[in-house]
Amino acid sequence: MASTRDHTSPVVIQDLASLQLRGHLHPALHKALICTFQLAAIISRRGEQDDVFARGLHLYLVGLCTGSLAAATISCSWNVSDLLKLSPHAVRITFRTAFRAYEAAESIEHGSSSSTWGLFDTRLD
C-alpha cells in the first residue's frame, strides 16, 4: 500500500505512531516518541487537579532507562513554561542515547536483534 503523505511535509507524531504499530519504527525514534508522550502528558495536565506544578508539592519522580531523562526534565522545571523550553532538548538527548545504545547492541550482537545482552565487569578494584 502506497503512502499518501507528501514527503516534503513534516513528519507528525501520528506518522511515527503508525510506523510503530506496524513495526517499522527505529528503536531510537520509538524511545524519543515515548519521551515526547511522557512530557506531553505532564504539560497537558496544566490547570487540572493533578497539575504537578500547581500543587506545589515535593514530588519524587522515577524513570527507568530513557524514562529517567523525562523524569529529570520535569524535575528541573519550575513551571510548564520551563518544561516547554527543556522538552525538545530532552527528546533530542533521548533519541541520541537510544541510538547509541542501539548501535552498541548491534555491534555486540553482530546484527542479531533477537536476544537480550548485557556486560558485566566483576573487578572490584
N, C-alpha and C positions, 0 to 999 in steps of 0.2 A: 504494500500500500504506500503510495507516494505521499510525502508531506505537503500540506497546503500552505505552510508557513513560508513567507517571503524571507529568504536567507540574508537579506540586508537589514531586516528589522531586528531589534534587540531580543535576546532570549529572556523570557519571563519565567517566573517560578513555576507556573503551570507546565511549561515545556519541560523543565527539569524533573518535576514530579511525574510527568507522563513517561519520560525516559526511564526513571527509577522503577516505576510499576512494570515496565516491560523488560527490566533487567539490562538496560543499555547505558546506564549512567556510570561514569567512572567513580570508583570508591571515594576519591578525594572530593569530587563535586557533591557526592552524597553527604559526606561529613559537613561540608560547607552549607548545604541545604538544611541539615538538621540544626546547625548553629543559628542560621537565619531564623528558623522556626522558633527556637528557644528564646532568642532575643525578641522576636516579634510578639511572642506570647506575653512577655512582660510589658512591652510597650503598649499592646492593645488593651491591657487592663487599666490604663491610665484613667483616673477618676472613678474607678469602680471600688467596691468594698474591699477587694483583695489587692488593691494597688500597693505594691511593696514600697513605693516611695512616699505615698500619702500617710501610711500607717506610722511612720517614724519609729518603727521597732528595730531592734538589733536582730538581724537575721543571719542565719548560718546557711550558706549555700554550698552544696557539694556537687561536683561534676566528675564523671569518670571519663577517661580518655580525653577526646577533644571537647567534651562537655564541660571540662574544667575551665576551658577558655571562655565559654559563655558565662559560667558562674563568676569567674574573675572579672569579666567586663561589667556585669551587673553590680558586683561588689565595689568596683572602682567608680561607680556613678552615684552622684548625689541626687540626681533627678532624671526625669525622662529626657530632658534636653541633653544632658551628659551622655546618656545611653545612646541616643541617636547619633551623637558625634563619634562615639567609640565603636559602635556596632560594625560599621564597614571594615574597620581595622581588624576586629576580632574574627570576622568571617574570612578575611584575606589570610590571616595567620592560621586559622583552622584549615583552610584549603592547602596552604603551603606545608603545614605539619603533616596533614593526612597524605599529601602527595609524596613527601619524603619517606614516610612510613611505608607507603605502598611500594616505592622504589626499592627500599631496603628489603622488604618481604620478597619481592620478585627476585632480587639478586641472591638472597639466601636460598630460596626455593628453586632457583633456576627455571623460572617460568611456570611452576606449578602453583596454582592458587587454591587447590582443593584441600590443603591441610593447614592446621594452625602451626605457629612456630614461636619459639622463644629462645633466648640465650641466657645462660647463667654463668656468672663468674664466682666461683666458690672461694677464691682467695680472700682472706680477711685481713690483708696487710694494711 
